[in-house]
Amino acid sequence: MNNKSFVIEITFNTPVARVWKAITDLREMKKWYFDLAEFRPEAGFEFQFWGQNEDRRYLHLCKITEVTEDKKITYSWRYKGFQGNSHVTFELFAEGSKTKLVLTHSGLNTFPTNNPDFAFERFAEGWTNIVGTSLREFIEK
């Protein structure tokens, strides 16, 4: 596959504006996402954060490429010192008083295949935990 992607869909029992705030407001993101120093939902804004797997730490370098308020935000996602560049997209769809979130992480095949931390299964497991558990608990608490 030329552009391997991970996709997860989750429906929240809350309006779009609430989910949008959770995925774009720095104070809220710190409670369920990564510990970001800065974040602004503006195209061109660059941010970074550390993530780790066991004793291996990775500096994530991201740049927002697209923002449509209350609907969609996309940013590049790469790792300092490693080849590869991917994109993470959060899309929101109103379904009555509920919101469907579709998260797509594309370009996973561009990362080094000899590093198990960059395996498709790791991304699937990570995003399932981040949006399926952490974000859901944060929004619906």
N, C-alpha and C positions, 0 to 999 in steps of 0.2 A: 504494500500500500504506500502510495506516494506521500500522503499527508495524514498520518495516523492521529486520530482524535479520540478523546474520552468525552462522553456526554452523559450528564445526569439531569433528570427532571425531578423537581420537588414542588409540591403544592403546599402553600402556607395558608392558614386560616386568618389572614390579615390582608388589608388593602395594599396595593402597589406602593403607595407613598411610604408606608412603614418598612417594606422590604428594601426599597431604594435607599432610604436613610441608613439602614443597617449595613448596606454594601458600599456606601460612599462617604459616610461621616467618620472621620478619623477616631473620634472618641468611642463610637459604637464598634468600629472595626477592631479596635484593640481588645474588646471583650470576647470576640469569637474567632478572629482571623489571626494575623501575625502582628507582632509588636512593631508597627510602622512608626518612624519618627515623624513623617509628614505624608499627607495624602490630600490631593484636591482632584475632584472629578472634572478635569479639564484636559482636552486633547493637547498632547505635548508635555504634560507634567510627568517628570521622572521620579521614581521612588525606589527604594531598596530595603531589604530586610534580610536577616539571617534566619535560616532554617537548618534543622539538623536531623540526621538519621543516626541513632545510636551515638557514636563518638565522632561522626563526620559532620562538619559544618559547611554550609554553602551560602555564599552571598548571592541573593536573588536580585537581578537588575531588571527593572520594569519601566515601561513608558506607555502612557495612555495614548491610544491611537484613535479612539472613537467614543463619543459620549452623546447619547440622546436621553435627556432627562426623563426619569421614571420608566425608561424602556430598555436601554442597552448601554453597557460600558465594556470596552475591550482594551486590553493592554498586552504589550509584549512581555515575555517572561523568559529570561535566560539566566545563566549562571556565570559569575565571574571566573575566568580561567578555563572555561570549557566551551567547546564548539556547540552550536545549536541555538535556535531561536524559535520560540513557540508563542502562541497567543491564547489568552484566557478571555472568554466572553461570558458575561452575565446578561441574560435577556429576561425581561419581566413581561408577563401577560396577565391582564386582569381577567378573572373568571368570576364575575359577580363580586362578592365581598372577599373573595380569595385571590391569591396571586400564584401563578405558576412561574417558577424560576427554571430556566434552562441554562446550565453551565456547560460550556464547551471549551476544552483545552486542546487546541489543534497544534500540529507540528511536532508532536512528541517524538517522531522518528528522526528528527534532526539532532537529537542528543546522542552522546557516545553510547554505543551499544554494549561496550565492554564494562560499563559501570552499572551494577545492579540497582543503585539508587535512582537511576533514570529509566528503569524498566516501566513499561506501560502499567503493569499491575501495581507498582508503587504509587503512580499518579491516581489510578482508580481508587485505591485504598485511601490515599490522602484526601482527595476531594470528597469521597463518600463520607468520611469522618468530618471534614471541615463544614460542608454545606448540609449534609444529611443529618448530622448530629449537633455540632457546635452552633451553627447558624439557626437551625430549627429550634433548639433549646433557648437560644438567646431571644429570638423573635417571639416565640410562643409562651415565654415564661410569664 
